[in-house]
Amino acid sequence: MIQFTASMQAVSRQPHCRRRHCCCVPHRIASFGTLAVAALIAQSLCVPSLHAQSPPRPNVIIIYTDDQGFGDASCLNPDAKFKTPNLDRIAAEGITFTNGHSSDSVCTPSRYGLLTGRYCWRTRLKTGVMGAEGKCLIEDDRTTIASLLRDNGYATAMVGKWHLGMDFPGKDHQSRDWSQPVRDMPLDKGFDYFFGIPASLNYGVLAWFEGRHAKVPPTVFTAKKPNKRHVDYRIKPPYQASPEATRQAIGTRGMEVAPDFIDNQCLTRFTDMAIEWIKGHTAGTDSENPFFLYLPMTSPHYPVCPLPEFHGQGDCGGYGEFVIETDYHVGRILDYLDDAKLDKDTLIVFTSDNGPEKSWKQRINDFGHRSNHHYREGKRSVYEGGHRVPFFVRWPAGIASPGSSWHRPVGQIDLLATIADLIDVDLQPDEGVDSHSFASVLLNPLSNRQRLPLINHSVNGRFAITEDKWKLVLPHGKAEAELYDLEQDPGETTDVIAEHQGIAMDLQAKATQIILRGRTTKGPVQPNDTGYWDDLKWISAEQYEQAAAERGPSQ
């Protein structure tokens, strides 16, 4: 029997209530007595207002795929060479955000932005991604979706790929002591329970971690091996006893891996453990409290390794098979929620961390499938194909107009503020500083929500800013600024900056303000984590440092 020790420890936890209206007392209490009794309870507990009625708090599941392009969902791409019936179901029963964006165009910074509601380029990580090992990018005192929900009575779990840094015992394979716990990891960032892997499969230290320990320690070694179904690689046995033995066998120095780890087991294991954790929670003593599950998958990121039962499905080779398998596991989650009668009260967010890997070009030639749909470029790019991704939200009990679409910009960076709104919590001035709630879109089909300017960011540090239909790609290195009308030109084929200098200047000023103030939203200015960096070509170092000085150390 699977033991969820971390989540069971949370049963006795007393959450720190920050709700606008009571979350410390079950909502049914008032119905059991008179208003006077309820008022007495309110006086002794943290109930700011007796008369305001909070909406029911939904369970929350975020399913986060890896390198899935906008065109890799059949409901978004009528010309897709494979079907995704379960993604299509989420869209049909929820809201499709056709202008939904990851907060960056690569893995680590997008995950940071999703969980914290703060752009990653404000941290020490300005370009690229992290490896498996290193100081976690999320500081211990930084609010995450998980810590926000945990502090308001939710049971919280992460199952899947982390890729935000972990502190492993020992500095390298020669000094590891796997009997010691892993530190600075999901259990330190708001999650009660963790099962998963540290990072992308090409970074090593691969094992099935549960809590702070590897179930089977990564004591053998391997490297990338040829993949018969795709243009990438596999991580599979046989494994060697040392990095040098891997070099002799494969030609590349080995990375740490557990003897029982196989790449094509990730999706099955993650889905199994996610369902088991939900079962454990709903059968536990705190089952009346809602839950939050963060489920970041490893697909369709390399290695593209569909299980044999999916071979031959679709018309897009191994990649299509892998997306079909991913969709199948999403369907397993949906089916379990239906069977457990949890579906109506569970809010599901489905989205991807960035656009498709560079093999998207080959799929166009070989299969006529466009993973980036009609958008420009893919993963790593500041253009739309790098960060405009599938983005669906389903919540049968809460969404006012299921089956609808929202075409204005929205970002994964907005999830923290949206969830805070839905559970009736006010964010503190230093929480979710770039997160702009879209809760009104879910609850009101007539919402006129206008998002504050949205920042996009490339792997090499280039910035763009989008407001309504206009997107300004800011200067970077030797590249000059570019302006696109996304309403008329979603493929970003025609730079119109010469015709709209005023719009470009206005957007540049807004991007400057967002960077210098340390936030997008209203509120007191906040510090970025570093001094000036060269990617801010349109801002001088003196301007940046002057703003930091005016902000002062206390802010």
C-alpha positions as CSV (number, residue, x, y, z in Angstrom):
1,M,0.0,0.0,0.0
2,I,1.3,3.4,-0.9
3,Q,2.1,5.6,2.1
4,F,1.5,9.3,1.7
5,T,3.2,10.4,4.9
6,A,3.7,14.0,4.0
7,S,0.1,14.6,3.2
8,M,-1.1,12.8,6.3
9,Q,1.1,15.0,8.4
10,A,-0.8,17.9,7.0
11,V,-4.1,16.8,8.6
12,S,-3.2,18.3,12.0
13,R,-1.8,21.5,10.4
14,Q,-3.7,24.7,11.3
15,P,-3.8,26.8,8.1
16,H,-3.0,30.5,8.3
17,C,-6.3,32.1,7.2
18,R,-5.9,34.9,4.7
19,R,-9.4,34.7,3.1
20,R,-11.5,37.8,2.7
21,H,-14.2,35.6,4.3
22,C,-13.8,32.7,6.7
23,C,-11.8,29.6,5.6
24,C,-10.8,28.5,9.1
25,V,-14.4,27.3,9.9
26,P,-16.2,24.8,7.7
27,H,-19.0,26.7,5.9
28,R,-21.7,24.4,7.3
29,I,-21.2,25.7,10.9
30,A,-23.5,28.7,10.5
31,S,-26.4,26.5,9.4
32,F,-26.2,24.5,12.6
33,G,-27.0,27.3,15.0
34,T,-28.2,30.8,15.3
35,L,-26.5,33.9,14.0
36,A,-25.5,34.7,17.5
37,V,-23.6,31.4,17.7
38,A,-22.0,32.1,14.4
39,A,-21.0,35.6,15.5
40,L,-19.4,34.2,18.7
41,I,-17.4,31.8,16.6
42,A,-16.4,34.6,14.3
43,Q,-15.1,36.7,17.2
44,S,-12.9,33.9,18.4
45,L,-11.5,32.9,15.0
46,C,-10.3,34.8,11.9
47,V,-13.7,35.6,10.3
48,P,-13.6,39.1,8.8
49,S,-17.2,39.2,7.7
50,L,-20.1,37.0,8.8
51,H,-22.6,38.2,6.1
52,A,-20.5,37.8,3.0
53,Q,-20.9,34.3,1.5
54,S,-17.7,32.8,0.0
55,P,-18.1,30.7,-3.1
56,P,-17.4,27.0,-2.7
57,R,-13.7,26.3,-3.0
58,P,-12.9,23.9,-5.9
59,N,-10.3,21.2,-6.0
60,V,-7.6,22.4,-8.4
61,I,-5.6,20.3,-10.8
62,I,-2.9,21.8,-13.1
63,I,-1.8,19.4,-15.9
64,Y,1.3,20.8,-17.4
65,T,2.7,19.2,-20.6
66,D,6.3,19.7,-21.8
67,D,7.0,21.2,-25.3
68,Q,3.5,20.8,-26.6
69,G,2.7,23.3,-29.3
70,F,-0.5,25.1,-30.0
71,G,-1.2,22.9,-33.0
72,D,-0.8,19.7,-30.9
73,A,-4.4,19.7,-29.7
74,S,-6.9,18.6,-32.3
75,C,-9.6,21.0,-31.0
76,L,-7.2,23.9,-31.9
77,N,-5.9,22.5,-35.1
78,P,-8.4,21.1,-37.6
79,D,-5.5,19.9,-39.7
80,A,-3.7,18.0,-36.9
81,K,-2.5,14.5,-37.9
82,F,-3.7,12.9,-34.7
83,K,-6.7,13.3,-32.4
84,T,-6.7,14.4,-28.7
85,P,-10.2,13.5,-27.6
86,N,-9.6,14.1,-23.9
87,L,-8.1,17.6,-24.4
88,D,-11.0,18.3,-26.7
89,R,-13.3,17.2,-23.9
90,I,-11.7,19.6,-21.5
91,A,-12.1,22.4,-24.0
92,A,-15.7,21.5,-24.9
93,E,-16.7,21.4,-21.2
94,G,-14.7,24.5,-20.2
95,I,-13.1,27.6,-21.7
96,T,-10.5,27.6,-24.4
97,F,-8.0,30.5,-24.1
98,T,-6.8,30.8,-27.7
99,N,-4.4,33.6,-26.8
100,G,-2.9,31.8,-23.8
101,H,0.9,32.0,-23.1
102,S,3.5,30.4,-21.0
103,S,5.6,32.9,-19.1
104,D,8.7,32.0,-21.0
105,S,9.7,30.0,-24.0
106,V,11.7,27.3,-22.1
107,C,11.1,24.9,-19.2
108,T,12.5,26.3,-15.9
109,P,11.4,29.9,-16.2
110,S,7.9,28.9,-17.3
111,R,7.5,26.7,-14.3
112,Y,8.8,29.4,-12.0
113,G,6.3,31.9,-13.4
114,L,3.4,29.5,-13.3
115,L,3.9,28.6,-9.6
116,T,4.9,32.1,-8.3
117,G,3.0,34.5,-10.5
118,R,6.3,36.3,-11.0
119,Y,8.4,36.5,-14.1
120,C,11.6,34.4,-13.9
121,W,13.8,37.0,-15.5
122,R,13.5,38.9,-12.2
123,T,15.5,36.1,-10.6
124,R,19.2,35.1,-11.1
125,L,18.1,33.0,-14.1
126,K,18.1,35.4,-17.1
127,T,18.6,32.9,-19.9
128,G,18.4,29.2,-20.4
129,V,17.3,26.5,-18.0
130,M,18.6,24.8,-14.8
131,G,20.0,21.3,-14.6
132,A,18.8,18.7,-12.2
133,E,20.9,19.8,-9.3
134,G,21.3,23.3,-7.7
135,K,19.8,25.8,-5.4
136,C,16.1,25.9,-6.0
137,L,15.1,29.0,-8.0
138,I,12.0,29.5,-5.7
139,E,13.1,31.1,-2.4
140,D,11.6,29.6,0.7
141,D,9.6,32.7,1.6
142,R,8.2,33.1,-2.0
143,T,4.5,32.4,-2.2
144,T,3.5,29.7,-4.7
145,I,0.2,28.4,-5.7
146,A,0.9,25.4,-3.5
147,S,1.8,27.4,-0.4
148,L,-1.2,29.8,-1.0
149,L,-3.6,26.8,-1.1
150,R,-1.9,24.9,1.7
151,D,-2.2,27.9,4.0
152,N,-5.9,28.0,3.2
153,G,-6.7,24.5,4.1
154,Y,-5.9,22.6,0.9
155,A,-4.0,19.3,0.7
156,T,-1.3,19.8,-1.9
157,A,0.7,17.4,-4.0
158,M,3.1,17.6,-6.9
159,V,3.6,14.5,-9.2
160,G,5.9,14.8,-12.1
161,K,8.8,16.8,-13.4
162,W,10.1,19.6,-11.1
163,H,13.1,21.3,-13.0
164,L,13.5,24.2,-10.5
165,G,16.5,22.9,-8.7
166,M,17.1,20.5,-5.8
167,D,19.8,20.1,-3.2
168,F,20.9,16.5,-3.4
169,P,23.1,14.9,-0.6
170,G,26.7,15.1,-1.8
171,K,28.3,17.1,-4.5
172,D,28.6,14.4,-7.1
173,H,28.2,10.6,-7.6
174,Q,31.4,10.0,-5.6
175,S,30.1,11.7,-2.5
176,R,26.4,10.9,-2.5
177,D,24.7,9.5,0.5
178,W,21.2,8.7,-0.6
179,S,20.2,7.8,2.9
180,Q,20.1,11.5,3.5
181,P,17.1,13.6,2.5
182,V,16.9,15.9,-0.5
183,R,16.5,19.5,0.5
184,D,15.3,22.7,-1.2
185,M,12.7,20.9,-3.3
186,P,8.9,20.7,-3.7
187,L,8.2,19.8,0.0
188,D,9.8,23.1,0.9
189,K,7.7,25.2,-1.5
190,G,4.2,24.5,-0.4
191,F,3.6,20.8,-1.4
192,D,2.6,18.2,1.2
193,Y,3.5,15.3,-1.1
194,F,6.0,14.8,-3.9
195,F,6.5,12.0,-6.4
196,G,8.5,12.6,-9.5
197,I,11.8,13.4,-11.1
198,P,14.2,16.3,-10.7
199,A,14.4,17.7,-14.2
200,S,14.3,16.8,-17.9
201,L,15.5,13.4,-18.7
202,N,18.7,14.5,-20.4
203,Y,20.1,16.1,-17.2
204,G,20.5,12.9,-15.2
205,V,20.0,12.1,-11.5
206,L,17.1,10.1,-12.7
207,A,15.1,8.1,-10.2
208,W,11.6,7.8,-8.9
209,F,11.7,10.2,-6.0
210,E,9.0,10.1,-3.3
211,G,9.1,12.7,-0.6
212,R,12.8,13.5,0.1
213,H,14.2,10.2,-1.0
214,A,14.7,8.1,-4.2
215,K,12.8,4.9,-3.9
216,V,15.7,3.2,-5.7
217,P,18.9,5.5,-5.6
218,P,20.5,6.6,-8.8
219,T,23.7,4.6,-8.4
220,V,24.4,3.5,-12.1
221,F,25.1,5.5,-15.2
222,T,23.9,6.0,-18.8
223,A,23.8,8.4,-21.7
224,K,21.5,9.2,-24.6
225,K,20.9,6.2,-26.9
226,P,19.4,6.1,-30.4
227,N,15.6,6.3,-30.7
228,K,14.0,4.2,-33.5
229,R,10.7,6.2,-33.3
230,H,12.0,9.7,-33.4
231,V,15.0,12.0,-34.2
232,D,16.0,12.3,-30.6
233,Y,17.2,9.7,-28.0
234,R,16.2,7.2,-25.3
235,I,17.1,6.8,-21.6
236,K,16.8,3.0,-21.1
237,P,18.8,0.0,-19.8
238,P,21.4,-1.5,-20.0
239,Y,23.1,0.9,-17.6
240,Q,26.8,0.9,-16.6
241,A,28.5,0.9,-13.2
242,S,30.5,4.1,-13.7
243,P,30.6,7.2,-15.9
244,E,33.8,5.9,-17.6
245,A,32.1,2.6,-18.4
246,T,29.3,4.5,-20.1
247,R,31.8,6.4,-22.1
248,Q,33.4,3.2,-23.3
249,A,30.0,1.6,-24.1
250,I,28.2,4.6,-25.7
251,G,30.9,7.2,-26.3
252,T,29.6,9.7,-23.8
253,R,30.3,10.1,-20.1
254,G,27.4,8.8,-18.1
255,M,24.9,10.5,-15.9
256,E,23.4,9.2,-12.7
257,V,20.3,7.0,-13.1
258,A,18.5,4.4,-10.9
259,P,18.6,0.8,-12.0
260,D,14.8,0.6,-12.3
261,F,14.3,3.9,-14.2
262,I,13.0,3.7,-17.8
263,D,12.0,6.8,-19.8
264,N,8.8,5.4,-21.2
265,Q,7.4,4.7,-17.8
266,C,7.1,8.3,-16.7
267,L,3.6,9.0,-18.0
268,T,2.1,5.8,-16.6
269,R,3.8,6.2,-13.2
270,F,2.9,9.9,-12.8
271,T,-0.7,9.3,-13.7
272,D,-0.9,6.2,-11.4
273,M,0.6,8.1,-8.5
274,A,-1.6,11.2,-9.1
275,I,-4.8,9.1,-8.9
276,E,-3.5,7.2,-5.9
277,W,-2.8,10.4,-4.0
278,I,-6.3,11.8,-4.8
279,K,-7.7,8.5,-3.5
280,G,-5.7,8.7,-0.4
281,H,-6.8,12.2,0.3
282,T,-10.5,11.6,-0.3
283,A,-10.4,8.6,2.0
284,G,-8.4,10.4,4.7
285,T,-9.5,12.3,7.8
286,D,-9.2,15.6,6.0
287,S,-11.3,14.5,3.0
288,E,-13.7,17.4,3.5
289,N,-10.9,19.8,2.6
290,P,-10.2,20.5,-1.0
291,F,-7.0,19.4,-2.8
292,F,-4.5,20.8,-5.2
293,L,-2.6,18.6,-7.6
294,Y,0.2,19.9,-9.8
295,L,0.9,17.3,-12.5
296,P,3.8,18.3,-14.8
297,M,4.2,15.6,-17.5
298,T,7.4,14.8,-19.3
299,S,5.8,14.7,-22.7
300,P,6.0,15.4,-25.6
301,H,9.5,16.6,-24.6
302,Y,12.4,14.5,-25.8
303,P,12.8,11.5,-25.5
304,V,9.7,10.8,-27.6
305,C,9.0,7.3,-26.3
306,P,5.4,6.2,-26.7
307,L,4.5,2.8,-25.2
308,P,4.2,0.0,-27.7
309,E,0.4,-0.1,-27.5
310,F,0.3,3.4,-29.0
311,H,2.6,2.6,-31.9
312,G,0.8,3.1,-35.3
313,Q,-1.8,5.4,-33.9
314,G,-2.3,8.7,-35.7
315,D,-0.6,9.9,-38.9
316,C,2.4,11.8,-37.4
317,G,4.9,9.1,-36.5
318,G,6.4,8.6,-33.0
319,Y,5.6,12.2,-32.0
320,G,1.9,11.8,-32.8
321,E,1.9,8.5,-30.9
322,F,3.4,10.3,-27.8
323,V,0.9,13.1,-27.8
324,I,-1.9,10.5,-28.2
325,E,-0.5,8.6,-25.2
326,T,-0.4,11.9,-23.2
327,D,-4.0,12.5,-24.1
328,Y,-4.9,9.0,-22.9
329,H,-3.4,9.7,-19.5
330,V,-5.3,12.9,-19.3
331,G,-8.4,10.9,-20.0
332,R,-7.5,8.6,-17.1
333,I,-7.6,11.6,-14.7
334,L,-10.9,12.7,-16.1
335,D,-12.4,9.2,-15.8
336,Y,-11.3,8.9,-12.2
337,L,-12.8,12.2,-11.3
338,D,-16.1,11.1,-12.9
339,D,-16.1,7.8,-11.1
340,A,-15.3,9.4,-7.8
341,K,-17.9,12.0,-8.3
342,L,-15.3,14.8,-8.0
343,D,-15.6,16.2,-11.5
344,K,-18.1,19.0,-10.9
345,D,-16.1,20.5,-8.0
346,T,-12.7,20.2,-9.6
347,L,-11.1,23.0,-11.6
348,I,-8.7,21.6,-14.2
349,V,-6.1,23.7,-16.0
350,F,-4.4,22.1,-19.0
351,T,-1.5,23.9,-20.6
352,S,2.1,23.5,-21.8
353,D,5.4,25.1,-20.6
354,N,6.4,26.4,-24.0
355,G,6.0,25.8,-27.8
356,P,7.3,22.7,-29.7
357,E,10.8,21.5,-29.9
358,K,12.7,22.2,-33.2
359,S,11.6,18.9,-34.8
360,W,8.4,20.7,-35.6
361,K,9.9,21.7,-38.9
362,Q,10.5,18.1,-39.8
363,R,6.9,17.1,-39.0
364,I,5.7,19.7,-41.5
365,N,7.8,18.1,-44.3
366,D,7.2,14.4,-43.3
367,F,3.6,14.4,-42.1
368,G,2.0,17.8,-42.9
369,H,1.5,18.5,-39.2
370,R,2.2,21.9,-37.8
371,S,2.9,21.7,-34.0
372,N,3.1,25.5,-33.9
373,H,-0.1,25.8,-36.0
374,H,0.2,29.1,-38.0
375,Y,2.5,30.8,-35.4
376,R,6.1,31.8,-35.9
377,E,8.9,29.5,-34.8
378,G,8.7,27.3,-31.7
379,K,10.4,26.5,-28.4
380,R,13.0,29.1,-27.2
381,S,11.6,31.9,-29.4
382,V,10.2,35.2,-28.4
383,Y,7.8,34.9,-31.3
384,E,4.3,33.4,-30.8
385,G,5.2,29.8,-31.6
386,G,7.6,29.9,-28.6
387,H,5.0,30.6,-25.9
388,R,1.4,30.6,-27.3
389,V,0.3,27.2,-26.2
390,P,-2.8,25.1,-25.5
391,F,-4.6,26.6,-22.5
392,F,-7.9,25.1,-21.3
393,V,-9.8,25.5,-18.0
394,R,-12.7,23.2,-17.0
395,W,-14.8,23.6,-13.9
396,P,-18.3,22.3,-14.3
397,A,-19.6,23.8,-11.0
398,G,-18.1,27.2,-11.7
399,I,-17.7,28.1,-15.3
400,A,-20.7,30.1,-16.5
401,S,-20.4,29.4,-20.2
402,P,-18.8,26.0,-20.9
403,G,-17.7,25.4,-24.4
404,S,-16.8,29.0,-25.0
405,S,-13.5,30.6,-26.1
406,W,-11.6,33.7,-24.9
407,H,-9.5,35.4,-27.5
408,R,-7.7,38.1,-25.5
409,P,-4.3,37.6,-24.0
410,V,-4.0,35.5,-20.8
411,G,-0.9,34.0,-19.2
412,Q,0.1,31.1,-17.0
413,I,1.6,33.8,-14.8
414,D,-2.0,34.8,-14.0
415,L,-3.0,31.5,-12.4
416,L,-1.9,32.4,-8.9
417,A,-4.0,35.6,-8.8
418,T,-6.9,33.8,-10.4
419,I,-6.9,31.0,-7.9
420,A,-6.6,33.5,-5.0
421,D,-9.7,35.2,-6.4
422,L,-11.6,31.9,-6.6
423,I,-10.9,31.0,-3.0
424,D,-11.5,34.5,-1.8
425,V,-8.0,35.4,-0.7
426,D,-6.3,38.8,-0.9
427,L,-2.7,38.6,-2.1
428,Q,-0.1,40.5,-0.1
429,P,1.9,43.3,-1.9
430,D,4.9,41.0,-2.6
431,E,2.8,38.0,-3.8
432,G,2.1,37.3,-7.5
433,V,3.5,40.6,-8.6
434,D,3.0,39.8,-12.3
435,S,-0.2,37.8,-11.9
436,H,-3.5,39.4,-13.1
437,S,-6.6,37.4,-12.3
438,F,-8.9,36.1,-15.0
439,A,-11.5,34.7,-12.6
440,S,-14.1,37.0,-14.0
441,V,-13.8,35.3,-17.4
442,L,-14.6,31.9,-15.8
443,L,-17.5,33.2,-13.8
444,N,-19.1,35.8,-16.1
445,P,-19.6,35.2,-19.9
446,L,-20.0,38.9,-20.3
447,S,-16.7,39.8,-18.7
448,N,-14.8,42.6,-20.2
449,R,-11.5,41.7,-18.6
450,Q,-8.5,43.6,-20.2
451,R,-5.2,42.1,-19.2
452,L,-2.4,44.3,-18.2
453,P,0.6,44.2,-20.6
454,L,2.0,40.7,-20.9
455,I,5.7,40.1,-21.1
456,N,7.2,37.3,-23.3
457,H,10.8,36.2,-23.1
458,S,13.1,34.0,-25.2
459,V,15.8,31.5,-24.2
460,N,18.6,34.0,-25.0
461,G,17.0,36.8,-23.0
462,R,15.1,38.8,-25.6
463,F,11.9,40.5,-24.4
464,A,8.5,41.2,-26.0
465,I,5.4,43.0,-24.6
466,T,1.9,42.4,-25.8
467,E,-1.1,44.6,-25.1
468,D,-4.4,43.7,-26.7
469,K,-3.6,43.1,-30.4
470,W,-0.1,44.8,-30.4
471,K,3.1,43.1,-29.8
472,L,6.5,44.9,-29.6
473,V,9.6,42.7,-29.8
474,L,12.2,44.8,-28.0
475,P,15.8,45.4,-29.3
476,H,18.4,42.8,-28.3
477,G,22.0,42.5,-29.3
478,K,22.2,43.6,-32.9
479,A,18.5,43.1,-33.5
480,E,16.3,46.2,-33.6
481,A,12.7,46.5,-32.3
482,E,9.8,45.0,-34.2
483,L,6.1,45.6,-34.0
484,Y,3.3,43.3,-35.0
485,D,-0.5,43.5,-35.2
486,L,-1.4,40.1,-34.0
487,E,-5.1,40.5,-35.0
488,Q,-4.2,41.0,-38.6
489,D,-1.0,39.1,-38.7
490,P,-0.9,36.3,-36.1
491,G,2.0,34.7,-37.9
492,E,4.2,37.8,-37.3
493,T,5.2,38.1,-41.0
494,T,5.1,41.9,-41.3
495,D,6.9,44.3,-39.0
496,V,4.8,47.5,-38.9
497,I,6.9,49.6,-36.5
498,A,7.6,52.2,-39.2
499,E,3.9,52.9,-39.5
500,H,3.1,52.9,-35.8
501,Q,6.0,54.6,-34.0
502,G,3.8,56.0,-31.3
503,I,2.4,52.6,-30.4
504,A,5.9,51.1,-30.2
505,M,7.1,54.0,-27.9
506,D,4.1,53.5,-25.6
507,L,4.7,49.7,-25.4
508,Q,8.4,50.2,-24.7
509,A,7.6,52.7,-21.9
510,K,5.2,50.1,-20.4
511,A,7.8,47.3,-20.6
512,T,10.4,49.6,-18.9
513,Q,7.9,50.4,-16.1
514,I,7.1,46.7,-15.5
515,I,10.8,45.9,-15.2
516,L,11.9,48.9,-13.1
517,R,9.0,48.7,-10.7
518,G,9.5,45.0,-10.0
519,R,5.9,44.2,-10.8
520,T,3.1,44.4,-13.4
521,T,0.2,44.8,-11.0
522,K,-0.7,47.8,-8.9
523,G,1.0,48.1,-5.5
524,P,4.2,49.1,-3.9
525,V,7.3,48.7,-6.0
526,Q,9.2,45.4,-5.5
527,P,12.9,44.6,-6.0
528,N,14.2,42.4,-8.8
529,D,16.8,39.9,-7.5
530,T,19.8,41.3,-9.4
531,G,21.3,44.4,-10.8
532,Y,21.2,45.5,-14.4
533,W,21.8,42.9,-17.1
534,D,22.7,43.4,-20.8
535,D,19.4,42.0,-22.3
536,L,17.8,45.3,-21.2
537,K,19.2,47.0,-24.3
538,W,16.6,49.8,-24.4
539,I,17.2,50.6,-20.7
540,S,20.5,52.1,-19.6
541,A,22.3,50.7,-16.6
542,E,22.2,54.1,-15.0
543,Q,18.4,54.3,-15.4
544,Y,18.0,50.8,-13.9
545,E,20.3,51.5,-10.9
546,Q,18.6,54.9,-10.3
547,A,15.3,53.2,-10.1
548,A,16.7,50.6,-7.7
549,A,18.2,53.4,-5.5
550,E,14.9,55.3,-5.4
551,R,13.1,52.1,-4.4
552,G,15.3,51.7,-1.4
553,P,16.4,48.6,0.5
554,S,13.2,48.3,2.5
555,Q,11.1,47.9,-0.7
